[in-house]
């Protein structure tokens, strides 16, 4: 990346966070590079980041001030990741067509593999609520279409007791998924319809009130991150930022193909952005050590 490109991206990041977070300085860094296609950044309360390199079939781990290391090999085509309220890692395994949960001792458990006896298409992104409810998207991209058993694309809910409920059957392919800070709204991006739908979430985790919150997104919307104020950061053509009411705030322009994003680090003041072969970090307080 040239100094000019880096400066322009930094300026874009600065302007969006200044508008959304009232910050005075933001710097933009490469956290990791040299991969094939990174996805699914997820921050652990234990102080490290997990992300996927799907083509190389690996989950990778980054701890601040340490080099990136391999967290898991032969990870069944990992895509989206999330940590639940107990600190367990949830991973969408696209090749195994399931969602798994890894506890703190490394034990892997399958938490979602079939719907009414049929295997999922290829779970893609996942989010966990503070009350134990988990939600994931199940589209099918490329060759995944050839092995489908379900005749629809789905958004699913895993209850704390392990039941799997259907949230929606969108016509297009659901992709990214996120929850509002208070857990009362679920957001789902759609790669074909280029929009984001919102769903009301009640105290039991059940959803209702489906509506299109954001439409006509430029690029293919992927992963979604939500900041502490409820603003949505959507990986698309760059990072498109919207208010919780669905109003556009800014676009972080990037030349890379962006797959996902997530807030990270102990103070939640880093926006992690996964692209093709690079993972970026936008610090809101000017720090650049990694």
MIDOSE-1310 file (N, C-alpha, C; in nm, 2 decimals, decimal comma, always signed):
residues 290
xxxx	+0,08/-0,12/+0,00/+0,00/+0,00/+0,00/+0,09/+0,12/+0,00; +0,06/+0,22/-0,09/+0,14/+0,34/-0,10/+0,11/+0,43/+0,02; +0,21/+0,52/+0,05/+0,18/+0,62/+0,16/+0,06/+0,71/+0,13; +0,04/+0,74/+0,00/-0,08/+0,82/-0,04/-0,21/+0,74/-0,01
xxxx	-0,21/+0,61/-0,05/-0,33/+0,53/-0,02/-0,35/+0,51/+0,13; -0,25/+0,49/+0,20/-0,26/+0,47/+0,35/-0,31/+0,60/+0,41; -0,26/+0,72/+0,36/-0,31/+0,84/+0,42/-0,45/+0,87/+0,39; -0,50/+0,83/+0,27/-0,64/+0,85/+0,23/-0,73/+0,77/+0,31
xxxx	-0,69/+0,64/+0,34/-0,77/+0,55/+0,42/-0,77/+0,60/+0,56; -0,66/+0,64/+0,61/-0,65/+0,69/+0,75/-0,75/+0,81/+0,77; -0,75/+0,90/+0,66/-0,83/+1,02/+0,67/-0,98/+0,98/+0,67; -1,01/+0,88/+0,59/-1,15/+0,83/+0,58/-1,19/+0,77/+0,72
xxxx	-1,10/+0,69/+0,78/-1,13/+0,63/+0,91/-1,15/+0,74/+1,01; -1,06/+0,84/+1,00/-1,07/+0,95/+1,10/-1,20/+1,02/+1,09; -1,24/+1,05/+0,97/-1,37/+1,13/+0,95/-1,49/+1,05/+1,00; -1,49/+0,92/+0,97/-1,61/+0,84/+1,02/-1,61/+0,83/+1,17
xxxx	-1,50/+0,80/+1,23/-1,50/+0,78/+1,37/-1,52/+0,92/+1,44; -1,47/+1,02/+1,38/-1,49/+1,16/+1,44/-1,64/+1,19/+1,45; -1,71/+1,15/+1,34/-1,85/+1,17/+1,33/-1,93/+1,08/+1,42; -1,90/+0,95/+1,42/-1,98/+0,85/+1,50/-1,93/+0,84/+1,64
xxxx	-1,80/+0,87/+1,67/-1,75/+0,84/+1,80/-1,70/+0,97/+1,87; -1,70/+1,08/+1,80/-1,64/+1,21/+1,85/-1,50/+1,19/+1,90; -1,42/+1,13/+1,81/-1,28/+1,11/+1,84/-1,19/+1,21/+1,76; -1,08/+1,24/+1,81/-0,99/+1,34/+1,74/-0,88/+1,28/+1,66
xxxx	-0,85/+1,15/+1,68/-0,74/+1,09/+1,60/-0,76/+0,94/+1,59; -0,74/+0,90/+1,47/-0,75/+0,75/+1,44/-0,64/+0,72/+1,34; -0,57/+0,61/+1,36/-0,46/+0,56/+1,27/-0,50/+0,42/+1,23; -0,45/+0,39/+1,11/-0,49/+0,27/+1,03/-0,36/+0,18/+1,01
xxxx	-0,36/+0,06/+1,05/-0,25/-0,03/+1,04/-0,28/-0,16/+0,98; -0,18/-0,23/+0,93/-0,19/-0,37/+0,89/-0,16/-0,45/+1,01; -0,25/-0,53/+1,05/-0,23/-0,62/+1,17/-0,16/-0,75/+1,13; -0,20/-0,80/+1,01/-0,15/-0,93/+0,96/-0,16/-0,93/+0,81
xxxx	-0,08/-1,00/+0,74/-0,09/-1,01/+0,59/-0,02/-1,14/+0,54; -0,04/-1,17/+0,41/+0,01/-1,29/+0,35/-0,08/-1,40/+0,35; -0,21/-1,38/+0,37/-0,30/-1,49/+0,37/-0,38/-1,50/+0,24; -0,47/-1,60/+0,23/-0,54/-1,62/+0,10/-0,67/-1,54/+0,10
xxxx	-0,76/-1,56/+0,20/-0,88/-1,49/+0,21/-0,93/-1,49/+0,36; -0,91/-1,38/+0,43/-0,94/-1,38/+0,57/-1,09/-1,35/+0,60; -1,14/-1,40/+0,71/-1,28/-1,38/+0,74/-1,30/-1,39/+0,89; -1,42/-1,36/+0,94/-1,47/-1,39/+1,07/-1,39/-1,34/+1,19
xxxx	-1,35/-1,21/+1,20/-1,28/-1,17/+1,32/-1,36/-1,17/+1,44; -1,31/-1,22/+1,55/-1,39/-1,23/+1,68/-1,29/-1,21/+1,79; -1,33/-1,12/+1,88/-1,24/-1,08/+2,00/-1,28/-1,16/+2,12; -1,18/-1,22/+2,19/-1,21/-1,30/+2,31/-1,18/-1,21/+2,43
xxxx	-1,26/-1,22/+2,53/-1,24/-1,15/+2,66/-1,10/-1,18/+2,72; -1,05/-1,30/+2,68/-0,92/-1,34/+2,73/-0,80/-1,26/+2,67; -0,83/-1,17/+2,57/-0,73/-1,07/+2,52/-0,67/-1,11/+2,39; -0,74/-1,18/+2,30/-0,68/-1,22/+2,18/-0,79/-1,22/+2,07
xxxx	-0,75/-1,22/+1,94/-0,84/-1,21/+1,83/-0,83/-1,35/+1,76; -0,94/-1,40/+1,72/-0,94/-1,52/+1,63/-1,00/-1,47/+1,49; -0,94/-1,52/+1,38/-0,99/-1,49/+1,25/-0,96/-1,62/+1,16; -1,04/-1,63/+1,05/-1,03/-1,74/+0,96/-0,95/-1,71/+0,84
xxxx	-0,87/-1,81/+0,79/-0,82/-1,80/+0,65/-0,88/-1,93/+0,59; -0,99/-1,90/+0,52/-1,08/-2,01/+0,48/-1,01/-2,11/+0,38; -0,94/-2,05/+0,27/-0,88/-2,14/+0,17/-0,77/-2,23/+0,23; -0,70/-2,18/+0,33/-0,59/-2,26/+0,39/-0,64/-2,35/+0,50
xxxx	-0,77/-2,34/+0,53/-0,84/-2,43/+0,63/-0,78/-2,41/+0,77; -0,76/-2,28/+0,81/-0,70/-2,25/+0,94/-0,78/-2,14/+1,01; -0,78/-2,16/+1,14/-0,81/-2,05/+1,23/-0,68/-1,99/+1,29; -0,67/-1,86/+1,29/-0,55/-1,79/+1,33/-0,58/-1,71/+1,46
xxxx	-0,48/-1,69/+1,53/-0,49/-1,61/+1,66/-0,39/-1,50/+1,67; -0,44/-1,38/+1,70/-0,35/-1,27/+1,72/-0,37/-1,21/+1,86; -0,26/-1,20/+1,93/-0,26/-1,14/+2,07/-0,17/-1,01/+2,05; -0,22/-0,90/+2,11/-0,15/-0,77/+2,10/+0,00/-0,79/+2,14
xxxx	+0,08/-0,73/+2,06/+0,23/-0,73/+2,08/+0,29/-0,87/+2,06; +0,22/-0,96/+2,00/+0,27/-1,09/+1,97/+0,25/-1,12/+1,82; +0,33/-1,21/+1,76/+0,30/-1,25/+1,62/+0,18/-1,34/+1,61; +0,12/-1,34/+1,49/+0,00/-1,42/+1,46/+0,05/-1,57/+1,47
xxxx	-0,04/-1,65/+1,53/-0,01/-1,80/+1,54/-0,13/-1,88/+1,49; -0,10/-2,00/+1,46/-0,21/-2,09/+1,41/-0,29/-2,14/+1,54; -0,42/-2,11/+1,54/-0,50/-2,16/+1,65/-0,55/-2,30/+1,62; -0,59/-2,33/+1,49/-0,64/-2,46/+1,46/-0,62/-2,49/+1,31
xxxx	-0,56/-2,60/+1,28/-0,55/-2,65/+1,14/-0,67/-2,74/+1,11; -0,69/-2,77/+0,98/-0,80/-2,86/+0,94/-0,93/-2,82/+1,01; -0,96/-2,70/+0,99/-1,08/-2,64/+1,06/-1,21/-2,64/+0,98; -1,21/-2,73/+0,87/-1,34/-2,75/+0,80/-1,39/-2,63/+0,72
xxxx	-1,30/-2,55/+0,67/-1,34/-2,43/+0,59/-1,40/-2,33/+0,68; -1,33/-2,28/+0,78/-1,39/-2,18/+0,88/-1,42/-2,05/+0,81; -1,54/-1,99/+0,85/-1,58/-1,86/+0,80/-1,60/-1,77/+0,92; -1,73/-1,74/+0,96/-1,75/-1,65/+1,07/-1,72/-1,72/+1,20
xxxx	-1,68/-1,63/+1,30/-1,66/-1,67/+1,44/-1,72/-1,58/+1,53; -1,74/-1,62/+1,66/-1,80/-1,54/+1,76/-1,77/-1,61/+1,90; -1,76/-1,53/+2,00/-1,74/-1,58/+2,13/-1,87/-1,57/+2,21; -1,92/-1,67/+2,28/-2,04/-1,66/+2,35/-2,01/-1,60/+2,49
xxxx	-2,12/-1,59/+2,57/-2,11/-1,52/+2,70/-2,02/-1,60/+2,80; -1,99/-1,73/+2,77/-1,90/-1,81/+2,86/-1,76/-1,82/+2,80; -1,73/-1,74/+2,70/-1,60/-1,74/+2,64/-1,57/-1,85/+2,55; -1,67/-1,92/+2,50/-1,65/-2,03/+2,41/-1,65/-1,98/+2,27
xxxx	-1,57/-2,04/+2,18/-1,56/-2,00/+2,04/-1,66/-2,07/+1,95; -1,75/-2,00/+1,89/-1,84/-2,05/+1,79/-1,78/-2,03/+1,65; -1,78/-2,13/+1,57/-1,73/-2,12/+1,43/-1,82/-2,18/+1,33; -1,84/-2,11/+1,22/-1,92/-2,16/+1,11/-1,82/-2,24/+1,02
xxxx	-1,84/-2,37/+1,01/-1,75/-2,45/+0,93/-1,82/-2,48/+0,79; -1,78/-2,41/+0,69/-1,86/-2,41/+0,56/-1,84/-2,55/+0,49; -1,73/-2,62/+0,50/-1,71/-2,74/+0,44/-1,78/-2,86/+0,51; -1,78/-2,85/+0,64/-1,86/-2,95/+0,72/-2,00/-2,92/+0,73
xxxx	-2,04/-2,79/+0,69/-2,18/-2,75/+0,69/-2,24/-2,75/+0,83; -2,17/-2,69/+0,92/-2,22/-2,70/+1,06/-2,16/-2,58/+1,14; -2,22/-2,56/+1,26/-2,16/-2,46/+1,36/-2,11/-2,54/+1,47; -1,98/-2,51/+1,51/-1,92/-2,58/+1,63/-1,89/-2,48/+1,74
xxxx	-1,87/-2,54/+1,86/-1,84/-2,46/+1,98/-1,72/-2,52/+2,04; -1,62/-2,44/+2,06/-1,49/-2,48/+2,13/-1,48/-2,42/+2,26; -1,47/-2,51/+2,37/-1,46/-2,46/+2,50/-1,32/-2,41/+2,53; -1,30/-2,36/+2,65/-1,17/-2,30/+2,69/-1,06/-2,41/+2,70
xxxx	-1,09/-2,54/+2,71/-1,00/-2,64/+2,71/-0,97/-2,70/+2,57; -1,04/-2,65/+2,47/-1,01/-2,69/+2,33/-1,11/-2,80/+2,29; -1,20/-2,84/+2,37/-1,30/-2,95/+2,33/-1,40/-2,89/+2,23; -1,42/-2,96/+2,11/-1,51/-2,91/+2,01/-1,64/-2,98/+2,01
xxxx	-1,75/-2,91/+2,01/-1,88/-2,97/+2,01/-1,96/-2,91/+1,89; -2,04/-3,00/+1,83/-2,13/-2,96/+1,72/-2,25/-2,91/+1,78; -2,29/-2,78/+1,75/-2,41/-2,72/+1,81/-2,53/-2,71/+1,70; -2,49/-2,71/+1,57/-2,59/-2,70/+1,47/-2,54/-2,77/+1,34
xxxx	-2,61/-2,87/+1,30/-2,57/-2,95/+1,18/-2,68/-2,98/+1,08; -2,80/-2,98/+1,13/-2,92/-3,02/+1,05/-3,04/-2,94/+1,08; -3,12/-2,92/+0,98/-3,26/-2,86/+1,00/-3,36/-2,96/+0,95; -3,44/-3,01/+1,04/-3,55/-3,11/+1,00/-3,49/-3,23/+0,93
xxxx	-3,37/-3,28/+0,97/-3,31/-3,39/+0,91/-3,22/-3,37/+0,80; -3,22/-3,25/+0,74/-3,13/-3,21/+0,63/-3,02/-3,12/+0,67; -2,90/-3,15/+0,61/-2,78/-3,07/+0,64/-2,79/-2,93/+0,60; -2,73/-2,84/+0,67/-2,73/-2,70/+0,64/-2,65/-2,68/+0,51
xxxx	-2,67/-2,56/+0,44/-2,61/-2,53/+0,32/-2,46/-2,51/+0,34; -2,43/-2,41/+0,42/-2,29/-2,37/+0,45/-2,29/-2,25/+0,55; -2,31/-2,28/+0,68/-2,32/-2,17/+0,77/-2,20/-2,07/+0,75; -2,23/-1,94/+0,76/-2,14/-1,84/+0,71/-2,10/-1,74/+0,82
xxxx	-2,19/-1,68/+0,89/-2,16/-1,58/+1,00/-2,25/-1,62/+1,12; -2,19/-1,58/+1,24/-2,26/-1,62/+1,36/-2,24/-1,51/+1,46; -2,34/-1,50/+1,55/-2,33/-1,40/+1,66/-2,40/-1,46/+1,78; -2,34/-1,42/+1,90/-2,39/-1,48/+2,03/-2,44/-1,36/+2,12
xxxx	-2,56/-1,38/+2,18/-2,61/-1,28/+2,27/-2,56/-1,31/+2,41; -2,58/-1,21/+2,50/-2,53/-1,22/+2,63/-2,62/-1,32/+2,71; -2,74/-1,35/+2,67/-2,83/-1,44/+2,74/-2,82/-1,59/+2,69; -2,72/-1,62/+2,60/-2,70/-1,75/+2,56/-2,76/-1,79/+2,43
xxxx	-2,83/-1,70/+2,37/-2,89/-1,72/+2,24/-2,79/-1,70/+2,13; -2,79/-1,78/+2,02/-2,69/-1,78/+1,91/-2,77/-1,77/+1,78; -2,72/-1,69/+1,69/-2,79/-1,68/+1,56/-2,68/-1,69/+1,45; -2,72/-1,76/+1,34/-2,63/-1,77/+1,23/-2,70/-1,77/+1,09
xxxx	-2,62/-1,73/+0,99/-2,68/-1,73/+0,85/-2,63/-1,86/+0,78; -2,72/-1,90/+0,69/-2,69/-2,03/+0,61/-2,71/-2,00/+0,46; -2,63/-1,94/+0,39/-2,64/-1,92/+0,25/-2,58/-2,03/+0,17; -2,54/-2,01/+0,05/-2,46/-2,11/-0,03/-2,40/-2,03/-0,14
xxxx	-2,27/-2,03/-0,14/-2,19/-1,95/-0,25/-2,11/-2,05/-0,33; -2,10/-2,02/-0,46/-2,02/-2,10/-0,55/-2,06/-2,25/-0,55; -1,95/-2,33/-0,53/-1,97/-2,48/-0,54/-2,06/-2,53/-0,43; -2,08/-2,45/-0,32/-2,17/-2,49/-0,21/-2,31/-2,51/-0,26
xxxx	-2,35/-2,45/-0,37/-2,48/-2,47/-0,43/-2,51/-2,61/-0,48; -2,40/-2,68/-0,51/-2,41/-2,81/-0,58/-2,45/-2,92/-0,48; -2,43/-2,89/-0,35/-2,45/-3,00/-0,25/-2,56/-2,97/-0,15; -2,65/-2,88/-0,19/-2,75/-2,84/-0,09/-2,86/-2,95/-0,07
xxxx	-2,90/-2,96/+0,05/-3,02/-3,05/+0,08/-3,14/-2,96/+0,12; -3,12/-2,84/+0,17/-3,23/-2,75/+0,20/-3,26/-2,68/+0,07; -3,39/-2,65/+0,05/-3,43/-2,58/-0,07/-3,45/-2,43/-0,04; -3,39/-2,38/+0,06/-3,39/-2,24/+0,09/-3,27/-2,19/+0,16
xxxx	-3,24/-2,06/+0,16/-3,14/-2,00/+0,24/-3,20/-1,96/+0,37; -3,13/-1,97/+0,48/-3,19/-1,95/+0,61/-3,11/-1,86/+0,71; -3,18/-1,81/+0,80/-3,13/-1,74/+0,92/-3,18/-1,82/+1,04; -3,09/-1,87/+1,13/-3,13/-1,96/+1,23/-3,10/-1,91/+1,37
xxxx	-3,17/-1,96/+1,47/-3,15/-1,93/+1,61/-3,13/-2,06/+1,69; -3,02/-2,06/+1,76/-2,99/-2,17/+1,86/-3,02/-2,12/+2,00; -3,11/-2,19/+2,06/-3,15/-2,14/+2,20/-3,05/-2,19/+2,30; -3,05/-2,14/+2,42/-2,96/-2,18/+2,53/-2,97/-2,33/+2,55
xxxx	-3,08/-2,39/+2,53/-3,10/-2,53/+2,55/-3,07/-2,62/+2,43; -3,02/-2,55/+2,32/-2,98/-2,63/+2,20/-3,08/-2,65/+2,10; -3,20/-2,60/+2,11/-3,30/-2,61/+2,01/-3,26/-2,52/+1,89; -3,30/-2,56/+1,77/-3,27/-2,48/+1,65/-3,40/-2,43/+1,59
xxxx	-3,41/-2,30/+1,58/-3,53/-2,24/+1,53/-3,50/-2,16/+1,41; -3,60/-2,16/+1,32/-3,59/-2,08/+1,19/-3,63/-1,94/+1,22; -3,54/-1,84/+1,18/-3,58/-1,70/+1,19/-3,64/-1,65/+1,07; -3,58/-1,69/+0,95/-3,62/-1,63/+0,82/-3,57/-1,72/+0,71
xxxx	-3,65/-1,71/+0,60/-3,61/-1,77/+0,47/-3,60/-1,66/+0,36; -3,50/-1,58/+0,36/-3,49/-1,47/+0,26/-3,48/-1,52/+0,12; -3,52/-1,45/+0,03/-3,51/-1,49/-0,11/-3,37/-1,49/-0,16; -3,29/-1,39/-0,11/-3,15/-1,38/-0,14/-3,07/-1,45/-0,03
xxxx	-2,94/-1,44/-0,05/-2,85/-1,51/+0,05/-2,81/-1,43/+0,16; -2,85/-1,47/+0,29/-2,81/-1,40/+0,40/-2,66/-1,41/+0,43; -2,60/-1,31/+0,48/-2,45/-1,32/+0,49/-2,41/-1,28/+0,63; -2,38/-1,15/+0,66/-2,34/-1,11/+0,79/-2,45/-1,10/+0,89
xxxx	-2,42/-1,11/+1,02/-2,52/-1,10/+1,12/-2,46/-1,04/+1,25; -2,54/-0,96/+1,32/-2,50/-0,89/+1,44/-2,62/-0,86/+1,53; -2,58/-0,83/+1,65/-2,69/-0,79/+1,75/-2,66/-0,65/+1,80; -2,77/-0,57/+1,83/-2,75/-0,44/+1,89/-2,69/-0,46/+2,03
xxxx	-2,63/-0,35/+2,08/-2,56/-0,36/+2,21/-2,66/-0,41/+2,32; -2,78/-0,37/+2,32/-2,88/-0,42/+2,42/-2,94/-0,56/+2,39; -2,90/-0,62/+2,27/-2,95/-0,75/+2,24/-3,09/-0,75/+2,19; -3,15/-0,64/+2,17/-3,30/-0,64/+2,13/-3,32/-0,63/+1,98
xxxx	-3,22/-0,61/+1,90/-3,24/-0,61/+1,76/-3,13/-0,70/+1,69; -3,17/-0,78/+1,60/-3,08/-0,86/+1,52/-3,07/-0,81/+1,38; -2,95/-0,80/+1,33/-2,93/-0,74/+1,20/-2,87/-0,85/+1,11; -2,92/-0,86/+0,98/-2,87/-0,96/+0,89/-2,85/-0,89/+0,75
xxxx	-2,73/-0,90/+0,69/-2,71/-0,85/+0,56/-2,74/-0,95/+0,46; -2,78/-0,91/+0,34/-2,82/-1,00/+0,23/-2,73/-0,97/+0,11; -2,65/-1,07/+0,07/-2,55/-1,05/-0,04/-2,62/-1,03/-0,18; -2,74/-1,08/-0,20/-2,80/-1,07/-0,33/-2,89/-0,94/-0,34
xxxx	-2,96/-0,92/-0,23/-3,05/-0,80/-0,23/-2,99/-0,67/-0,19; -2,86/-0,68/-0,15/-2,78/-0,56/-0,11/-2,85/-0,48/+0,00; -2,90/-0,55/+0,10/-2,96/-0,48/+0,21/-2,93/-0,54/+0,34; -2,98/-0,47/+0,44/-2,97/-0,53/+0,58/-3,11/-0,53/+0,64
xxxx	-3,15/-0,64/+0,69/-3,28/-0,65/+0,76/-3,26/-0,65/+0,91; -3,36/-0,60/+0,98/-3,36/-0,60/+1,12/-3,48/-0,68/+1,18; -3,46/-0,74/+1,29/-3,56/-0,82/+1,36/-3,56/-0,78/+1,51; -3,68/-0,77/+1,56/-3,69/-0,75/+1,71/-3,66/-0,88/+1,78
xxxx	-3,59/-0,87/+1,89/-3,56/-0,98/+1,97/-3,62/-0,97/+2,11; -3,70/-1,06/+2,16/-3,76/-1,05/+2,29/-3,67/-1,11/+2,40; -3,71/-1,11/+2,52/-3,63/-1,16/+2,63/-3,59/-1,30/+2,62; -3,67/-1,38/+2,55/-3,64/-1,52/+2,53/-3,54/-1,55/+2,41
xxxx	-3,52/-1,44/+2,33/-3,43/-1,46/+2,21/-3,51/-1,48/+2,09; -3,65/-1,49/+2,10/-3,73/-1,51/+1,98/-3,74/-1,38/+1,90; -3,75/-1,40/+1,77/-3,75/-1,28/+1,68/-3,88/-1,25/+1,61; -3,90/-1,13/+1,58/-4,03/-1,09/+1,51/-4,00/-0,95/+1,44
xxxx	-4,10/-0,90/+1,37/-4,10/-0,77/+1,32/-3,99/-0,75/+1,21; -3,98/-0,85/+1,12/-3,88/-0,84/+1,01/-3,91/-0,71/+0,93; -3,80/-0,64/+0,90/-3,81/-0,52/+0,81/-3,68/-0,49/+0,75; -3,68/-0,43/+0,63/-3,56/-0,38/+0,56/-3,51/-0,25/+0,63
xxxx	-3,40/-0,25/+0,69/-3,35/-0,13/+0,76/-3,26/-0,05/+0,67; -3,18/-0,11/+0,59/-3,09/-0,04/+0,50/-3,10/-0,11/+0,36; -3,11/-0,03/+0,26/-3,12/-0,08/+0,12/-3,02/-0,02/+0,03; -3,01/-0,07/-0,09/-2,92/-0,02/-0,19/-2,78/+0,00/-0,14
xxxx	-2,72/-0,10/-0,07/-2,58/-0,09/-0,03/-2,49/-0,11/-0,15; -2,39/-0,03/-0,16/-2,29/-0,04/-0,27/-2,20/-0,15/-0,24; -2,18/-0,24/-0,33/-2,10/-0,36/-0,31/-2,18/-0,47/-0,25; -2,12/-0,59/-0,22/-2,19/-0,70/-0,16/-2,17/-0,70/-0,01
xxxx	-2,28/-0,67/+0,06/-2,27/-0,66/+0,21/-2,23/-0,80/+0,27; -2,13/-0,80/+0,36/-2,09/-0,92/+0,43/-2,10/-0,90/+0,58; -1,99/-0,92/+0,65/-2,00/-0,91/+0,80/-2,04/-0,77/+0,85; -2,10/-0,77/+0,97/-2,15/-0,65/+1,03/-2,09/-0,64/+1,17
xxxx	-2,04/-0,52/+1,21/-2,00/-0,49/+1,34/-2,09/-0,38/+1,40; -2,12/-0,38/+1,52/-2,20/-0,27/+1,59/-2,12/-0,21/+1,70; -2,11/-0,08/+1,70/-2,03/-0,02/+1,81/-2,12/+0,01/+1,93; -2,06/+0,06/+2,04/-2,13/+0,08/+2,16/-2,25/+0,17/+2,16
xxxx	-2,26/+0,26/+2,05/-2,37/+0,35/+2,03/-2,47/+0,29/+1,94; -2,45/+0,17/+1,89/-2,55/+0,11/+1,80/-2,53/+0,14/+1,66; -2,42/+0,21/+1,62/-2,40/+0,23/+1,47/-2,35/+0,10/+1,41; -2,39/+0,08/+1,28/-2,36/-0,05/+1,21/-2,25/-0,02/+1,11
xxxx	-2,15/-0,11/+1,11/-2,04/-0,10/+1,02/-2,05/-0,23/+0,93; -2,07/-0,21/+0,80/-2,10/-0,32/+0,71/-1,99/-0,33/+0,61; -1,93/-0,45/+0,61/-1,83/-0,48/+0,51/-1,90/-0,49/+0,37; -1,86/-0,41/+0,28/-1,92/-0,41/+0,15/-1,82/-0,35/+0,05
xxxx	-1,85/-0,24/-0,02/-1,75/-0,17/-0,09/-1,68/-0,08/+0,00; -1,57/-0,12/+0,07/-1,52/-0,05/+0,19/-1,61/-0,09/+0,31; -1,61/+0,00/+0,41/-1,69/-0,02/+0,53/-1,80/+0,09/+0,52; -1,93/+0,05/+0,51/-2,04/+0,14/+0,50/-2,09/+0,15/+0,65
xxxx	-2,10/+0,28/+0,70/-2,14/+0,30/+0,83/-2,28/+0,36/+0,83; -2,37/+0,31/+0,92/-2,51/+0,36/+0,93/-2,54/+0,37/+1,07; -2,63/+0,46/+1,10/-2,69/+0,48/+1,24/-2,78/+0,36/+1,27; -2,82/+0,35/+1,39/-2,91/+0,24/+1,43/-3,05/+0,26/+1,36
xxxx	-3,08/+0,38/+1,32/-3,20/+0,40/+1,25/-3,19/+0,37/+1,10; -3,07/+0,33/+1,05/-3,05/+0,30/+0,91/-3,01/+0,42/+0,83; -2,97/+0,53/+0,89/-2,93/+0,64/+0,81/-2,78/+0,64/+0,78; -2,74/+0,67/+0,66/-2,59/+0,66/+0,63/-2,51/+0,77/+0,70
xxxx	-2,40/+0,72/+0,76/-2,31/+0,81/+0,83/-2,18/+0,84/+0,75; -2,12/+0,74/+0,70/-2,00/+0,76/+0,62/-1,96/+0,62/+0,55; -1,86/+0,63/+0,46/-1,81/+0,51/+0,40/-1,65/+0,52/+0,42; -1,60/+0,41/+0,47/-1,45/+0,40/+0,48/-1,41/+0,34/+0,35
xxxx	-1,35/+0,41/+0,26/-1,31/+0,36/+0,13/-1,18/+0,28/+0,14; -1,19/+0,16/+0,08/-1,07/+0,07/+0,07/-1,06/+0,01/-0,06; -0,94/-0,02/-0,11/-0,92/-0,09/-0,24/-0,93/-0,24/-0,23; -0,91/-0,29/-0,11/-0,92/-0,44/-0,09/-1,06/-0,49/-0,09
xxxx	-1,08/-0,61/-0,12/-1,21/-0,68/-0,11/-1,23/-0,71/+0,04; -1,33/-0,65/+0,10/-1,36/-0,66/+0,24/-1,46/-0,77/+0,27; -1,43/-0,86/+0,37/-1,52/-0,97/+0,40/-1,60/-0,94/+0,53; -1,53/-0,89/+0,63/-1,60/-0,87/+0,76/-1,53/-0,77/+0,85
xxxx	-1,58/-0,74/+0,96/-1,52/-0,65/+1,06/-1,58/-0,67/+1,20; -1,50/-0,63/+1,30/-1,54/-0,65/+1,43/-1,47/-0,55/+1,52; -1,53/-0,52/+1,63/-1,46/-0,44/+1,73/-1,39/-0,53/+1,83; -1,27/-0,48/+1,87/-1,18/-0,57/+1,94/-1,09/-0,49/+2,04
xxxx	-1,01/-0,56/+2,12/-0,92/-0,52/+2,22/-1,01/-0,48/+2,35; -0,94/-0,48/+2,46/-1,00/-0,47/+2,59/-1,09/-0,34/+2,60; -1,06/-0,24/+2,54/-1,14/-0,11/+2,54/-1,23/-0,10/+2,43; -1,24/-0,20/+2,34/-1,33/-0,20/+2,22/-1,31/-0,08/+2,14
xxxx	-1,19/-0,03/+2,13/-1,16/+0,09/+2,05/-1,07/+0,05/+1,93; -1,08/-0,07/+1,88/-1,02/-0,11/+1,76/-1,12/-0,17/+1,67; -1,12/-0,13/+1,54/-1,21/-0,19/+1,44/-1,12/-0,28/+1,36; -1,14/-0,41/+1,37/-1,07/-0,51/+1,29/-1,14/-0,53/+1,16
xxxx	-1,06/-0,53/+1,05/-1,12/-0,54/+0,91/-1,05/-0,65/+0,84; -1,12/-0,76/+0,80/-1,06/-0,87/+0,73/-1,08/-0,85/+0,58; -0,98/-0,87/+0,50/-0,98/-0,85/+0,36/-0,93/-0,98/+0,29; -0,89/-0,97/+0,17/-0,84/-1,09/+0,10/-0,72/-1,16/+0,17
xxxx	-0,61/-1,09/+0,17/-0,49/-1,15/+0,23/-0,44/-1,07/+0,35; -0,52/-0,97/+0,39/-0,47/-0,87/+0,49/-0,58/-0,86/+0,60; -0,53/-0,84/+0,72/-0,62/-0,80/+0,83/-0,57/-0,66/+0,88; -0,67/-0,56/+0,88/-0,64/-0,43/+0,92/-0,69/-0,40/+1,06
xxxx	-0,63/-0,29/+1,12/-0,68/-0,25/+1,25/-0,69/-0,10/+1,25; -0,80/-0,04/+1,28/-0,82/+0,10/+1,30/-0,83/+0,14/+1,45; -0,73/+0,19/+1,50/-0,73/+0,23/+1,65/-0,80/+0,37/+1,66; -0,89/+0,38/+1,75/-0,96/+0,51/+1,77/-0,88/+0,61/+1,86
xxxx	-0,78/+0,56/+1,93/-0,71/+0,65/+2,02/-0,57/+0,68/+1,98; -0,53/+0,64/+1,85/-0,40/+0,67/+1,80/-0,29/+0,57/+1,82; -0,32/+0,47/+1,90/-0,22/+0,37/+1,92/-0,19/+0,28/+1,80; -0,07/+0,24/+1,78/-0,04/+0,16/+1,66/+0,04/+0,03/+1,69
xx	+0,08/+0,01/+1,82/+0,16/-0,11/+1,85/+0,08/-0,23/+1,83; +0,14/-0,33/+1,77/+0,06/-0,46/+1,75/+0,15/-0,58/+1,77
